[in-house]
Amino acid sequence: MTVKYMEKDFAIKKDSMTPRERMAAFFSGKKIDRLPFILHLGEYAARLIGVSVACYSHDPEKMALAQIAAFREYGPDAAGVGPGLFGIAEAMGARLRFPEEAMPFIEGPVIFAENDLERFVPANPQRDGRLPLYLEALQRINKEIGNWVSVSSSVGGPLTIAATLRGTENLLKDFYYRPEWVHRLLHLVTVSALNYIDAAAALGFKVGISEPTASGSLISPSHFREFALPYLKLYCQRIKEHCGSGPHLHICGDTSLIWDEMVATGASVLSLDNKVDLLAVKKAIGAKIAIAGNVPPVDTLLLGSPTQVQEGVKQCLQKAYDSPKGFIVCPGCALPLNTPPENVYAFAQAVRRYARCPIDPQALSSPDGDPRDFVLAE
């Protein structure tokens, strides 16, 4: 029997704590009923209300309805909307395309020469691009489900915003040929991001950071320290000033050579790609910071079966459930747009079944049947 929650029924009724209560207890070191989980839904939520990604991306009411529907269906421990990887850059002048049934993508760079930078000014979140739409959507989501779950936003990191404006290949060359100019660009995009962080915080929302361009699969540790770390520290410092704690920081790819630097940003949670081993992460930095990850979003969630999703969750728990500063179960990156709904249900069900505290390590290593065949206890 497949568990499917109707619109009027919250998935969180299967838990003994609300997500808001659970996350508050998690970060204060108190007892929790189960480990938290986050889905990194993004535009996938549009599927739940039957609208195109393009429609979702330009309508704050649709954004809110979709994210609320996702919360009711799956009951994750966080809810919210972008502006995500591209929203700040778009507000500064980047050109995006919005296919009806695919993810938005960048048309191309808009900064071609050093003096082009003079044409750009920091984004104003009250008027530029779609930033006002995200702020409105956050308020709509919070009004509906904010009593149960903390609502938050997310922004691209400094290198990701800069790469959207300049082009990734161009920016990487600039590291070598015009580093001082790169710092000017990074300062500009950081001011834009801080403006959005301030605007979201004024409405009561915390902001997380996604910084794929700072991946160890793309840049060296020395370039991370020179071009990413100082600006990520500014992000995290501003968020901590507003909210009392640092943000959730996600960096894609192999980050094994920059884990200490990621901790040094001031983030409160490090979200890791499935390219890294959670056991190694736990041993290296688990005593310093909470970690999150990292069920493979493509091989398992998109292309796997519900049983494989369940096993993916169990494998992550086996490696990191006892991480000293805490562990949050989540995909290794954003949920692919065409992920089967039954796999998302399997993910949520597996966490509720196997991450209940105190966790039984033996249950994590024992074989089980199809995760669609059980119903969680009332």
N, C-alpha and C positions, 0 to 999 in steps of 0.2 A: 504494500500500500504506500503510495507516494504521499508525503506530507506536503500539503499546499494550503497556505493560510489565505483566507478570504480577506477582502478589503477591510472588513470590520474587526478582524481578528489579528492581533499583533503576535508576531513570532516570539516576542519577548515574554509572552505569557507562559512559555515553556521554561523560563528561567526563574530563579528565586530573587534575583536582583535586576534592576533596570540597567541598561547600558550606562546611563549617567552615574548611578550609584557604583557600578562595577569599576568604571574608569577612575572615579575619585578614590576608591579604596585601593586600586592597583597602584596609583602613583604615590599614595601615602603609606604604602607598605602594609596595609591592613588585609584581613582575610577577605577572599572573594569566592563566589560560588563556582566559577569556572574562569579559565583564561579568556581574555578578550579576543575578538577577531574583527578584522577590517577587510572590506572587499575591494577597495580601489575601483569603484564602479565607473565613475566618469560618465561618458556618453552612453555606456551600456544601458544605463537606467532608462533611456528613451524607449528601449524595447518593451519595457513593462507597461507603458501607456499607449503603445502603438503609433508613435509619431517618428518621423525621420530625424536623423541626427541634425540635419540643417535646421529643421523647425525647432527642435529642442535647444539648439545653440543660440537662437535669437529671441527666445520667448521666456522671460523669467517665470511666468506662471507654469509653463510646461516643465521647465527645469525643476521647479519646486514639486509639482505633482509627481514627476518621475522619481525623484529622490525620496519623497514620502512613501510612494508605492514600494520602493525597494526596501525601505525600513520596515514597513508592515509585512512584507513577504519574508524577509530573511532575518531581520532583527540584528544587524551588525552593531558594533559598539562605537560607531562614528557615522555621522551623516553630514552632507554639505555639498557644495559645488565650487568650481574653479575660482579664478580664471585659468588655472592650470598652466601648462607649459608655454602656451602662445599668447595668452590674454594680455599680459603687460606689453609685450612687443607689438601686438596688434594695436593697442591703444597709443603706442608711440609712432605708428605708421607702417608696420609690417603688413604685407598683403597675404590674406588667407583665402583658401577655397573651401567651400562647404558642400561636398557631395551629399545627395539625398540619403544614400545608404552606405556611407563610408565615413571614416574619421576625417576631420578637417586636416588640411595640410598647407604648408607654406608655398606660396607661388615662387618665391626667390628672394634674394637679398635686396635691401633698399639702401644700403650704405656701400658705395663702390670706391670711394676715395677718402683720404683723410679729412679733407675739408667738408665732405658731406655731413660730417658730424655736427657742424654748426647749424644745420637746419633742424636738428632734433632738440626737443625740450622734454623735461620729465612729464610723465603722464599724470593727468588729473583724474582720480577715480570717480569724481562726481559727474564727469562729462565726456571722457574720452573712450573711444572704442565701445566695447561691450561691458566695461567695468561696472557701470551703473546697473546693468541688468543682473550681474552676479550679486551685487549688494542687495538688490530687491529680492532676488530669489532666496538668498540666505534668510532674510527676514520672514519670508513666507514659510520657509521650512521650519524655522524656529517657532513661529506662531502655532504651527500644527503639531509638532512632535518634540519641541524643545524641552518639555517637562520630562521626557523619557531618555533623551539622548543629547549629548553635547553636539552642537552644530558648528562646523568649522569650514574654512576655505583653504585654498592652496594656490601657490604661485610657483612659476618657474624660477630656478636659481639664477644667479647673475650670468654665468657662462651660457646657460641655455637661452636666456633672453638676448644676450649679445649675439649668439650664433644665429638666432632667428633673424635679426636685423642685418647682420653682416654676411651670413653664410658660414657654415661650419668650417669648410675647407679654408676659406679666406681667413677666418679668425685664427685657426691653428697656425697658418703661415705668419700672421701678424705677431704671434707670440715671439717669433724669432727676429722679425724685421722691424717691427715698430711697437715694442713692449710698452713704452710710455703712452702711446696713443691708445693701446688696449686698455690701460688703466683709466684713461679718460672716458672711454666707452663704458667700462664697467662701473665707474662712479655714476654715470648718467642713468644706467639701467637700475642701479641699486637705489638711487633716489626715487625712481618711479615705483619700484617694488615697495619701498618703505612708505611711500604715500598711500599705496593700497593697504598695506598692513595697518597703518594708522586709521584709515577709513573703516576697515573691517572691525578693528578693535573698538572704535567709537560706538559701534553698534552691538558690541558684546561678543565678537567672534574671533577665535584664534586662527592663525594661518599656518599651514604646513608648507614644506618646501620640497619640490622635485627638481633635481639637478642632473639629468642624464648626461649632459655634455661634459660634466666633471668626472665621468667614469674613468676608472683605471684602464678600461679597454680602449680608451680614446686618447687620454693625455697622461703624461708622466707624473709621478708623485711630486717632483720638483715644480712642475707647472701648476699642479693643484695647490701647492703651498704658496706659490707666487700670485696666481690669478684667481683662484677660487676661494681659498680659506679666508683672506681678509674681509671679503665682501659677504661671505656666508656668516661670518662672525657678526657683522653689522645687522644682517637679517635677524639672527637669533637673539642678539642683544635687544633689539627693538621689540621683538615678540615677548621676550621675558619681561621687559619693562612694563608692557601692557597687561600680560596675563599671569605673571608670577613664575612661569616655567618656560623652558625652551620648546621649540616645535618638534614635530615629527619630520625627519629628514630622510628622503629617499634618493639614492644614487644608483643608477642602473649598472649592469655589467660587473666585471671583476674589480672589486674595491679592496682586495686583500692587502694591498700595499699602503692604503690610506685610512685604515680603520682608526688609528690614533688621531689623525688629523680630523676625521669626521667627528670624533668625540670632542675634539678641541673647538669645534664650531660653537658649542654651547647648546646643541640640540638635546632634547630629552629622550627621544627614541630614534634609533637608527633602523631604517627599513632596508633590507638587503635583497638583492636580486637572487634568483635561483642559481646563478652561476657561481655563487660562493657556498661553502659548507657551513651550515649553522653551528655544527659542533666546534669547528675551528674559530668561528666568530665568538661563540660563548667562552671558549677558553682564553681568547685574546683580550676581549673587552667586556665580557659579561658582568664583571664585578664593577664596571665603571658606569654602565648605561643600559637601559632597557633595549632589547632588540626585537625586531619584527621580521617575519618572513615565513617561508618563501616558496610556497607551492608553485610549481611551474605553470605560468599562465597559458602558454601555448600547448606544450606537449601533454599536459595533464588536464587543465581546465577547459581548453578549447577542443582538443582532439581526443582526450581520454574518455573513459566511461565513468559513471558514478562510483563504481567500485575502485577505479584507479584514483579518483579524486579523494575518496576516503583514505586510501593508502598513502596518498601524498600528504594529507593532513597528519596522519599518524607518524609518518617518517619525520616530519618537522618537529612534532611533539617529542618523539624519541630523542632527538638531538638537543632540544633547547627548552623543554618545559620547565627545567630546574635552573634556568639562567638566573644568576644571583640578583640582578636588578629587575627581573621580570621579562616575560616573553608574550608577544602578541602574534597570533596566527594571521597570516594574510598571504595573498598571492605575491609572487616575486616581482610583479610589475602590474600595470593597469590591466583590468579584465578585458580580454579581446571582445570586440563588438558582437561576434557571432557565437559566443560561448553558449552552449545549450543550457536552458534554464534548469534542467534536472541536475546538471553538474554544480550549479550554484547552490541548489538545495542540498545536494550531497555534502558540499563544503560546510555549510552552516550546520547541518545535522551532525557531521563528524565532530565538529568542535564541541557541540553540546553533549555529544556522547562520550568523547574521549578526553576532553579537557576539563572535566568537572573536578573540582578540588576536594580532597587531596587526590592527585592523579595516581593511577595505578600503572606503574611501568610495565607490568606483565600484560596488561590489557592492550598496550600499544604494540606488543610484538606478537600477539595471537591473531590467527586468521579469522575473518568474519565473512558473513554473507553479504548480499547486495544491500547497500545502505538505504535503498528505497523500501526495504521490507520491514523497517521498524518505525514505530511511532514513539516519540519521546514521552516520558511519563508526565502526567499533569502535575 
